[in-house]
Amino acid sequence: MADHDLTPEPGGRLVLLSSTHRIAPGLLSWPAWEALRGADRVLAGDPAHPLLPWVRQAGVDVELLDVAPYALGLTLAEAASGTTVVWIIGEDGDPGLTDSLARIAVEGGIEGAVDPMPVIELLPGSYDLPGARLLDLVAVMDRLRSPGGCPWDAGQTSESLVKYLVEESFELVEAIEEGDREMLLEELGDVLLQVVFHARIAEEDPDEPFTIDDVAGGIVEKLTYRHPHVFGDVHAPTADHVEANWEQLKAAEKARGSVVDGVPLAQPALALAAKLHSRAARAGLDVALPGAPDGSAPDNSAPDGSTADSLGDELLALAVRAQQQGVDPEAALRAAARRYRDAIRAAEGAR
């Protein structure tokens, strides 16, 4: 890796060193450490900045400046005049600092006090990794549940949040089906909040606590185990191979006694019916539908005398028929409901 260039400039050099709070503070890039060690002066404004103990432990002296925000730009420009200075940017990003330095560069400071201007360089010392903002969400959720946080959030339980989880899930489905990208972004966040919320509540369980890290670790292990064609040496060239491997691994992992074990009965009824038939068909089971001993759809030509059981059998037969034709019956019914909704609105407008 090339050395970080700290060659003195005629007007001096001012290095603005930024870092992210989402990474352990001692994990700085090599150019950042070179800049810190090679500078004539290292300055900071916040005595509680998380970087300072690590920088000082590395043998770098840090001077603390106590100046008003409006005077920070001029103070730093003057400090770097004819020398090399590293400024450790505050955790808030020192709002207005770069604009102040740009204005000084144009105007030369107060009555040309900074002339020539030092070369100004922004040096990122650490970067957010993909997914780093999840740490912010965990921190916010912890604040809401902790003493002094939000009374409503602190009073919730997993049981009280179930209705919100269901509502947010259906709102996410709606965003996907409507093709609304802005709504999709928002609803994904709402569903993610539910996951973090439930995990935060689980931390407080006196008997069987677990954390969001346990949740994430569990799904990472599951995905790795169930994708041996990616993380192992299993050959699965097609999606059908992948799905077959997945079901086989799930069956061995769960030690299920029936192909319908693990099918959640709380899911919408049409989706439940299609899922049960899919499991039976995948296992090679030929099971007759209720109300139709031969497995065919019940006769729905005569509406007279319909009962809850017979109507249920007809709905089951429709769900199975949709599943056999590769149609998601729940999505198909929602699409039909949306068309019906639009027809109702059109009728309202025609009045």
N, C-alpha and C positions, 0 to 999 in steps of 0.2 A: 504494500500500500504506500502511495506517495505521501511524503511528509506534508503537513499542513503549512502553507506558505505564510510565515510571519515576518517576511522581509520588511524592514523599516521603510516607511514612506516619508517624503519630505514633510508632510503635514501631520504625520502620525497615523495610527491605525486604531480604530474602535471596533472590536468584535462583540456583537450582541449574541450571547450564548443562550439558546432556548432549550427547554427540555419538557418532557411530558410527565405529568404526575401519575400516569397509568402504568409506568414501568418503574421498577426499583431504582431509586435515585442514583445509586452508584454505577449503574449500567450506562455509561456514556460512550459515545463513539470514539475511535482512536484520534481523529482530527480534533475532537473536543478536548481530550486530555492533552494533546500536543499544544493546543492553544492556551490552555490553562497553565501548563508548565513553562511555556515559552514567553508568556506575557511579562511586561515590566510591572504591571499592576493588575490585580483582579479585584473587581468591585462588586458589591451587592447592596441591595437596599433593605432586604428582609432578613433580620437576624434568625428567624425561624425557618428559613428556606431549607427544604429537605436535602438539597445538594451540599450545603455547607459542611456538615460533618465529614462527608466523604472526600470532598475536595481538600479540606484541612488535613485529614488523615493521610492523604497522598503527599503531604508536605508542601502544599500550596497555600500561601498566606492570602487571606481574603480581608479586604478593608470594607467596612460598612459605611455607607453614605446615608445621612439623614437629611434629605432635601425634599422640598415640596414637588409634587408631580409636575407642575407647570415649569419648574426650573431644572428638571432632570436632564432634558436634552442638552441644554447649554452647559450644564455642569459636566456632563460626560464628554462633550465635544472639547471643552477646555482641558479636561484631564488628559485626553488623548493627544493633545497638541504636541507633536514632536516625539511621541513615544507610542508604545503599544499597550492598549488597555483592553481587558476582557470584562464586559458587564454581564453578570448572571441575571438574566431576565426573571422577574418575579413570577409567581404562580398565576397571577391574574393577567400575565402577558404585557404588563406595563402599558395600558391603553394610552394612546396619544404620543408615545415616545417616538415612533418612526416619523409621524407627521411633524413633530417638533424638530427632529434632526433635519428633515427635508427643508423645512422653512429656514433653519439656521444656515443650511448649505446655500440657499438662494440669497439670504439677506446678510450672511456673514456674521450672525450673532448681533449682540448689542453694540452698535457703532463699530462694526467690523472687528469685534473682539476675537473672533475665531477666523484667522486668515493666515495660511490656507487651512481649509477644512481637512480633518483627518479622513482617511479612507474608511468607509463604514461597511462592515460585512455582517450579514446575518448567518450564524452558524447553528444549525440544528444539532444539538448534542444527543438527542434520542428521539425516536419516532414512535407514533402509535402503531401497534400491530393490528391486522384485521380483527375485528371483534373487540377492540379495546374499550369502546364505549359501553360495552356490557358491564364493565367494572363500575362505571358511573351509575348505571341503573341499579346495581346491587347496593351501592353506597346510598343512593337516594332512598331505596326501599328500607334499608337499615335505619336511616334517619327518621323515616315516617313511623316505624314501629318502635323506636326507642323512646325512653322517657323524654318528655319535652317535645315530642313529635306531634303527629296528627291523632286526635282522640278516635276519629272514625276508623282510620287504618289500624290503629293499635287494638281496637275492639273486635276486629274481624277474626273469623275462624275459617278453616277449610270448608266446613259445612255451609257457613253463611255466604261464601264466595261462589258456591257451585252455580247458582243462577246466573251470575255475571260471566263465568267461564262459558256456559252454554250460549248466552246472548252474544258474547264477543266472537265465539267460534262461528255462529251463524252469520254475524255481520261480516266476518272475513270471507265466508263462502259467497255471500252476496257481492262483495267487492270483486272477487275473482270472476264470478259469472257475469257481472255487469261490465267487466273489463275496465274498471275505474282505477287507474294507477295511483292517483292521489289517495283515494279511499283505501286501496290495498296497503299502501305504506302505513297509513294510520292504524288500520285494523290489525296488521301484523304486530305493531307495537303494543296494541291493547291485549292481544293474546300472549305476547311475550311477558307483559306485565303480570298476567295471571300466573304464569309459571314461576316467576321470581317471587311473587307475593306468597304463593303456597309454600315455596321452599323456605322463605323467611319465617313463616309461621312454624314450619316443621323444625326449625332450629330450636324453638322454645319448648318443644315437647319434653316433658321430664323423664319419660321412659325410653322412647325410641327417637331421639333427635337425629336429623340429618341436615345437610346444608346444600346450597346451590351447587357447590363443587362436587358433592356426592351425586347429585342429579346429573350434572354434565359428565362426570367420570363414568357413571353407569351407562349412559347412552353412547359414549365413545367406545367403551368395551363391547357393547352390543353391536354397534355398527361394524367394528373391526372383526368381531367373531362371525357375523352374518355376511361378510363380504370376503370370503377366502379367495375369491377370484381376483380381488384387488390387493389384499394384504397377505395372501398366501399363495399356494401353487395350484389351486383348483382351476380347471378350465371351464369357463362359462361364456361362450362366444355370443350368445343371444339373450335377450330379455327373458325368454321362456326358461332358459337354463338357470338364469339368476333367480327367477321366482320359484322354481322347483327346489333349488338349493336352499333358498330362504325358508320355505315351508318345512323342509326336512330338518334343517337346523333348529327351527323353532320347536318342532315336535320333540326333538331329542332334548332340547334345553328345558322345555316346560314339563316333560314327562307326562303329557296329556293322555288320558284314557279314551277320549272321543275326539273326532274331527271337529266337533262343534264347541269343545272346551275353549274358553278364551274369547268367544264371540260376545261382545258386550250387549246385553239385552236392553240397555237404556238408550241405544241409538234409535233414530227414527225408524218407524215400523217397516217402511218399504225397503230401506237400506238393510235392515235386519233380515228380512225375508230373502232378499237377493244374496246376502252374505251366507246365510245358512245353506241355500241351494248350491252356491258356489263351492262351499266346503264339501258338501255331499258329492257333487259331481267330480271334484278333484280326487276324492277318495274312491271313485268308481262305484258309488252306492246308487242304486235305482230305487228311490223312495217315492211312493205315490203321494200326491198332494192331498191334503184333507178335503173330503167332499168329492173326490174323484179317484176311485180305487185303481183305475188304470193309469193314473199319473197325468191324465190330460186335464185341461182346464174345465172347471165346472160349467154347466150350461147356464148362461146368463141371459138367455133369450126371453125368459118370462119373469118380469120383475115382481109379479104378484106373489105374495107369501114369502118375500125375502126376510131373512132374519139377520141378526148381528153375526151369527156364525157363517151363514151362507155368503153374506157380503164380505166377510173377512176372508173366506176361501177364495172368492173371486179376486179380491185384491192381492192375495198371495199368488194366485195363478198369473196375474198380470206382472207382478214383480219378478217371478221366475222367468216368464217369457221375455221380459226386458233383459234380464241377466243373460239369458241364452243368446240373445241377439247383440250382446255387447253394449247395452244401453244402461246407464245408471238410472234406475227408476226414480230415485229421490230427485236427481237433477232434472229428469224429464218432467216430473210433476211440478217442480218449482218453475220450470220454463213455461209450462202450460198455465200455471197460476199467474205468472207475470203477464202472459198474453191476455188472460182473463181480466187482470187488473187494468191493463191498457184499454180493453174493450169497455170496462165500466167507466173509466175516465172519459172515453170518447162519447159514451151515452150521456154522461153528465153534461158534456159540452154541447150536445145536440139539443138539449132541452130549451 
